[in-house]
Amino acid sequence: MFGVGVEMASFSEELSTTRAKYIFVKNIFGDDFMNVLFTGIPAVGKSTIAKEFSKIMKYNLYCDKDFITTKDSKTISEYGHKLKDVDLKKFSATVNKKLDKKKNIVLDGIIFPYCLSNLKLKLDYIFILNLSEKKLRQRYKKRKYAEAKILDNLFVQENNLIYKEVLENIRKKDVPLIVEVNLSGKVGLDITKIETAIYSTYSSI
């Protein structure tokens, strides 16, 4: 794993246009093939980044909610909010069925790190997204999160628990590059960080 901090502009000139970015990765992977997971705690910006990245790369975007059915989940209450308690084995089976033989996939969600060992999809990158406590609290306030729920989420990020789940559940024969990205909250800058991380992996080729 390597971290991508705020000062990430090393390859901005080579990645100056959307089309150039797309062509670069296409040339690196030969057949225009790459599967990516964006994960992180609630409100960190997963969906925004995943949506923009998939749009730039012209990849297929799937959120974990796309694979949750009434058969593999039940509604529970936590801190006054209704949540889905998901059966990970059934969830994984649904993902495997829907994504069978598909490629150029962008996954977005918090559930995937907990069932990586059961997923057949080979991931090339797992991006664990982080955001400052100040900005997270602002977003949680808008969502009307209880303080206990806020503290739970902050604890997960501060102690790298998602990263630990990834390491624990990942298939050892298909280890992707795991990248922690400290987001700024500005989509353009944050997308550049993601692209720079991908580019820097192959910059010596």
C-alpha positions in Angstrom: 0.0 0.0 0.0 1.1 3.6 -0.5 -0.6 6.7 0.5 -1.6 9.6 -1.7 -1.5 12.8 0.2 -2.6 16.4 -0.6 0.5 17.3 -2.6 0.0 15.1 -5.6 0.7 16.9 -8.9 3.8 15.0 -10.1 2.3 13.8 -13.4 -0.4 16.5 -14.0 1.1 17.5 -17.3 1.0 14.0 -18.8 -2.6 13.7 -17.5 -3.7 17.0 -18.8 -6.8 15.9 -20.8 -9.5 13.4 -20.1 -8.9 11.6 -23.5 -5.1 11.4 -22.7 -5.9 9.7 -19.4 -8.2 7.2 -21.1 -5.7 6.4 -23.8 -2.8 6.1 -21.3 -4.5 3.4 -19.2 -5.8 1.7 -22.4 -2.2 1.4 -23.6 -0.9 0.2 -20.3 -3.4 -2.6 -20.0 -3.4 -3.4 -23.7 -7.0 -4.5 -24.0 -8.4 -1.5 -22.1 -9.1 -3.7 -19.0 -9.1 -2.6 -15.4 -11.3 -3.2 -12.4 -11.4 -0.7 -9.6 -13.0 -0.5 -6.1 -13.6 2.8 -4.3 -14.4 2.3 -0.6 -14.3 4.3 2.7 -16.6 5.3 5.5 -20.0 6.9 4.9 -20.0 10.5 3.5 -16.3 10.4 2.5 -17.1 10.9 -1.2 -17.0 7.3 -2.6 -20.0 7.7 -4.9 -18.9 11.1 -6.3 -15.4 9.9 -7.1 -16.5 6.5 -8.5 -19.1 8.2 -10.7 -16.6 10.7 -12.1 -13.9 8.1 -12.6 -16.2 5.7 -14.4 -17.4 8.6 -16.6 -13.8 9.6 -17.5 -12.7 6.0 -18.2 -16.0 5.0 -19.8 -16.3 2.0 -17.4 -19.3 0.3 -15.9 -20.2 1.6 -12.4 -21.8 -0.6 -9.8 -22.7 0.4 -6.2 -23.0 -2.1 -3.4 -26.7 -1.3 -3.2 -27.1 -2.6 -6.7 -26.5 -6.1 -5.3 -28.6 -6.0 -2.1 -31.9 -7.9 -2.3 -34.6 -8.5 0.2 -33.5 -12.2 0.3 -29.9 -11.4 1.5 -30.6 -8.5 3.9 -32.9 -7.3 6.6 -33.6 -3.8 7.9 -32.3 -2.9 11.3 -32.2 0.4 13.3 -29.0 1.9 14.5 -28.7 5.4 16.1 -32.1 6.2 14.9 -31.3 5.4 11.2 -32.6 2.4 9.2 -29.8 0.3 7.8 -29.4 -2.9 5.8 -27.9 -5.9 7.6 -26.4 -7.9 4.7 -25.7 -11.6 4.4 -22.2 -11.4 2.9 -22.2 -14.8 1.3 -25.5 -14.2 -0.4 -24.4 -10.7 -1.4 -21.2 -12.1 -2.9 -23.1 -14.7 -4.8 -25.3 -12.0 -6.3 -22.2 -9.9 -7.3 -20.6 -12.9 -8.9 -23.7 -13.7 -10.9 -24.3 -10.2 -12.1 -20.7 -9.4 -13.0 -19.8 -12.8 -14.5 -17.4 -12.3 -17.4 -17.7 -8.5 -17.3 -14.8 -6.2 -17.3 -13.9 -2.5 -17.0 -15.8 -2.4 -13.7 -15.8 0.4 -11.1 -17.2 -0.7 -7.7 -18.4 1.8 -5.1 -19.3 0.8 -1.5 -18.4 -0.1 2.0 -19.6 -3.7 1.9 -17.1 -5.0 -0.7 -14.0 -5.0 1.6 -15.8 -7.5 3.9 -16.3 -10.1 1.2 -13.3 -9.9 -1.1 -12.4 -13.5 -0.6 -15.8 -14.6 -2.0 -15.7 -12.3 -5.1 -14.6 -13.8 -8.4 -14.0 -10.4 -10.0 -10.2 -9.7 -10.2 -9.6 -6.2 -8.9 -6.6 -4.2 -10.1 -6.9 -1.3 -7.6 -8.6 -0.8 -4.3 -8.8 2.9 -3.4 -9.5 3.5 0.3 -10.8 7.1 0.5 -10.3 9.3 3.6 -11.5 12.8 4.4 -10.7 15.2 7.2 -12.7 15.0 10.4 -13.8 18.6 10.0 -15.4 18.0 6.6 -16.8 14.6 7.6 -18.5 16.2 10.6 -20.0 18.9 8.3 -21.4 16.2 6.1 -22.7 14.1 9.0 -24.4 17.2 10.4 -26.3 17.6 7.2 -27.3 13.9 7.3 -28.4 14.4 11.0 -26.1 11.6 12.3 -26.1 11.0 16.0 -22.8 11.8 17.7 -22.3 8.2 18.6 -22.6 7.2 14.9 -20.2 10.0 14.0 -17.7 8.8 16.5 -18.0 5.2 15.2 -17.3 6.2 11.7 -14.4 8.4 12.6 -12.9 5.6 14.7 -13.0 3.3 11.6 -11.1 5.8 9.5 -8.6 6.9 12.2 -7.7 3.3 12.9 -7.5 2.1 9.3 -10.1 -0.6 9.9 -11.2 -0.8 6.3 -7.7 -1.3 5.2 -7.3 -4.1 7.8 -10.5 -5.7 6.4 -9.2 -5.6 2.9 -5.9 -7.3 4.0 -7.8 -9.9 5.9 -10.3 -10.8 3.2 -8.3 -10.4 0.0 -7.5 -13.4 -2.1 -3.7 -13.9 -1.9 -3.4 -15.1 -5.5 -5.0 -11.9 -7.0 -3.6 -9.1 -4.8 -4.5 -5.7 -6.3 -2.7 -2.4 -5.5 -4.2 -0.9 -2.4 -4.1 2.9 -2.2 -5.2 5.2 0.5 -6.2 8.6 -0.8 -6.7 11.7 1.4 -9.4 13.5 -0.4 -9.7 17.3 -0.5 -13.4 17.4 -1.1 -12.7 19.0 -4.5 -13.7 16.5 -7.2 -11.2 17.7 -9.9 -8.2 17.6 -7.6 -9.3 14.3 -6.0 -9.7 12.6 -9.4 -6.2 13.8 -10.3 -4.9 12.1 -7.2 -6.5 8.8 -8.3 -5.2 9.1 -11.8 -1.7 10.0 -10.5 -1.7 6.9 -8.3 -2.5 4.7 -11.4 0.0 6.5 -13.5 2.8 6.4 -11.0 2.5 2.6 -10.8 3.6 2.4 -14.4 5.7 5.6 -14.8 8.9 3.6 -15.0 7.7 1.4 -17.9 
